[in-house]
Amino acid sequence: MAAGAETFSLREVLVAFTACVSEQREVRVDPYLAGWKGLVRFLNCLGTIFSFISKDAVTKIEIIENYRNSDQRENYLTVQSMVEYELANGLVDLQKRSKHPDSGCRTFLRLHRALHWLQMFLEGLRTGEDNSKTSVICSETYNASLANYHPWIIRKAAGVAFCALPTRNTFLETMNVGTAEEAVAMLGDALPYICEVYKITEELYAQHKLLDLP
Ligand SMILES: CCCCCCCCCCCCC/C=C/[C@@H](O)[C@H](COP(=O)(O)O)NC(=O)CCCCCCCCCCCCCCC
C-alpha cells in the first residue's frame, strides 16, 4: 500500500455522488468530477500497478474540468446542459472521431461506463462473503461492463492489475470507514445515489442516441 492511504476516508469520496442529482433531476458535473477525483486518489494508494488506469481517468476528468473553467462554463454545469449545448452547436463527433475528438459528451460517456462498473463492483463488495477475493469481484464486474468497450490489450493489463487487489476484508478496511461492517453499511447508504446518477445519465444518453459515441 502506498503512503497516504490512511489520510482520507472513502466515505467523503462517495458523499460527492450524493450531491450530484439536482432537484430537477439533473446531474451536476462538479460533484461528479469530485467523486471521480477521490476515487482516483484511492486507486493510486492501491499501488503503481493501477497507474495506467488512473492516468486515463485523470485525462478524462481534466478534459471536462477544462470545459468547466472555460468561458462556456455555464453550459457544462450539468450533464443535461452539456448535451444540449454540444449537440446544438455541432460539437460532438457522432460517427467517428474527427473534428471534436474530445467532446464533453464522449469524454463523459467513458466515465459513465466506468460508473456502471463501479456500481456493480461496490455492490459485489457489499454483498460478498467475508473472505471472498476482491480480484474476483473486480474482474467479474469488469468483464460484465467496461471490458466490452476495451481492446484485448487493455483487458489483459486490467486482469493482471486486479490480481494485486487484497482480500475483501482488507480492502474494506483500506477504505478507512471504520470496521469492515461499517464500510459495508456505508456502501449500502451510498449505492442508491450512485445508481440514480447512472440511471439519469443512461436515460439522457439513450434519449439522444449518444450511447455509442466514438
Ligand atoms: C479497485 C480496483 C480498481 C480497478 C479499476 C477497474 C476499471 C478498469 C478500467 C481499465 C481502464 C484502462 C485504461 C484505459 C482506458 C481507455 O482505453 C478507455 C477508453 O478511453 P478512449 O475511448 O478515450 O480510448 N477509458 C475508459 O474506459 C475510462 C476508464 C476510467 C476508469 C476509472 C477507474 C477508476 C477506478 C477507481 C476505483 C476505486 C475503487 C473504490 C472502491 C471502493
The ligand as an SDF file (V2000), in Angstrom:
LIG
                    3D

 42 41  0  0  0  0  0  0  0  0999 V2000
  -10.2600   -1.2740   -7.1200 C   0  0  0  0  0  0  0  0  0  0  0  0
   -9.6690   -1.6620   -8.4040 C   0  0  0  0  0  0  0  0  0  0  0  0
   -9.8790   -0.7210   -9.4880 C   0  0  0  0  0  0  0  0  0  0  0  0
   -9.9330   -1.3350  -10.7960 C   0  0  0  0  0  0  0  0  0  0  0  0
  -10.4000   -0.4070  -11.8720 C   0  0  0  0  0  0  0  0  0  0  0  0
  -11.3240   -1.1150  -12.8060 C   0  0  0  0  0  0  0  0  0  0  0  0
  -11.5510   -0.4090  -14.0680 C   0  0  0  0  0  0  0  0  0  0  0  0
  -10.6020   -0.8920  -15.1220 C   0  0  0  0  0  0  0  0  0  0  0  0
  -10.5110    0.1300  -16.1960 C   0  0  0  0  0  0  0  0  0  0  0  0
   -9.3680   -0.1390  -17.1300 C   0  0  0  0  0  0  0  0  0  0  0  0
   -9.0980    1.1290  -17.9070 C   0  0  0  0  0  0  0  0  0  0  0  0
   -7.7490    1.0830  -18.5420 C   0  0  0  0  0  0  0  0  0  0  0  0
   -7.2280    2.3910  -19.0560 C   0  0  0  0  0  0  0  0  0  0  0  0
   -7.6160    2.7830  -20.4550 C   0  0  0  0  0  0  0  0  0  0  0  0
   -8.7940    3.0310  -20.7990 C   0  0  0  0  0  0  0  0  0  0  0  0
   -9.2600    3.5860  -22.1010 C   0  0  0  0  0  0  0  0  0  0  0  0
   -8.8710    2.7800  -23.1980 O   0  0  0  0  0  0  0  0  0  0  0  0
  -10.7570    3.6630  -22.0160 C   0  0  0  0  0  0  0  0  0  0  0  0
  -11.3710    4.1940  -23.2910 C   0  0  0  0  0  0  0  0  0  0  0  0
  -10.9700    5.5220  -23.4890 O   0  0  0  0  0  0  0  0  0  0  0  0
  -10.8810    6.0990  -25.0020 P   0  0  0  0  0  0  0  0  0  0  0  0
  -12.1930    5.8250  -25.6670 O   0  0  0  0  0  0  0  0  0  0  0  0
  -10.5860    7.5660  -24.8290 O   0  0  0  0  0  0  0  0  0  0  0  0
   -9.7570    5.3620  -25.6690 O   0  0  0  0  0  0  0  0  0  0  0  0
  -11.1010    4.5000  -20.8850 N   0  0  0  0  0  0  0  0  0  0  0  0
  -12.1250    4.1900  -20.0750 C   0  0  0  0  0  0  0  0  0  0  0  0
  -12.8730    3.2510  -20.2590 O   0  0  0  0  0  0  0  0  0  0  0  0
  -12.3150    5.0540  -18.8360 C   0  0  0  0  0  0  0  0  0  0  0  0
  -11.8020    4.2690  -17.6740 C   0  0  0  0  0  0  0  0  0  0  0  0
  -11.8920    5.0280  -16.3860 C   0  0  0  0  0  0  0  0  0  0  0  0
  -11.5740    4.0820  -15.2700 C   0  0  0  0  0  0  0  0  0  0  0  0
  -11.6520    4.7310  -13.9520 C   0  0  0  0  0  0  0  0  0  0  0  0
  -11.4240    3.7330  -12.8850 C   0  0  0  0  0  0  0  0  0  0  0  0
  -11.2410    4.3650  -11.5550 C   0  0  0  0  0  0  0  0  0  0  0  0
  -11.3030    3.3210  -10.5230 C   0  0  0  0  0  0  0  0  0  0  0  0
  -11.4210    3.8400   -9.1570 C   0  0  0  0  0  0  0  0  0  0  0  0
  -11.5130    2.6590   -8.2610 C   0  0  0  0  0  0  0  0  0  0  0  0
  -11.8780    2.9900   -6.9180 C   0  0  0  0  0  0  0  0  0  0  0  0
  -12.4460    1.8250   -6.2400 C   0  0  0  0  0  0  0  0  0  0  0  0
  -13.0850    2.2190   -4.9760 C   0  0  0  0  0  0  0  0  0  0  0  0
  -13.8120    1.1170   -4.3660 C   0  0  0  0  0  0  0  0  0  0  0  0
  -14.3110    1.3480   -3.0130 C   0  0  0  0  0  0  0  0  0  0  0  0
  1  2  1  0
  2  3  1  0
  3  4  1  0
  4  5  1  0
  5  6  1  0
  6  7  1  0
  7  8  1  0
  8  9  1  0
  9 10  1  0
 10 11  1  0
 11 12  1  0
 12 13  1  0
 13 14  1  0
 14 15  2  0
 15 16  1  0
 16 17  1  0
 16 18  1  0
 18 19  1  0
 18 25  1  0
 19 20  1  0
 20 21  1  0
 21 22  2  0
 21 23  1  0
 21 24  1  0
 25 26  1  0
 26 27  2  0
 26 28  1  0
 28 29  1  0
 29 30  1  0
 30 31  1  0
 31 32  1  0
 32 33  1  0
 33 34  1  0
 34 35  1  0
 35 36  1  0
 36 37  1  0
 37 38  1  0
 38 39  1  0
 39 40  1  0
 40 41  1  0
 41 42  1  0
M  END
$$$$
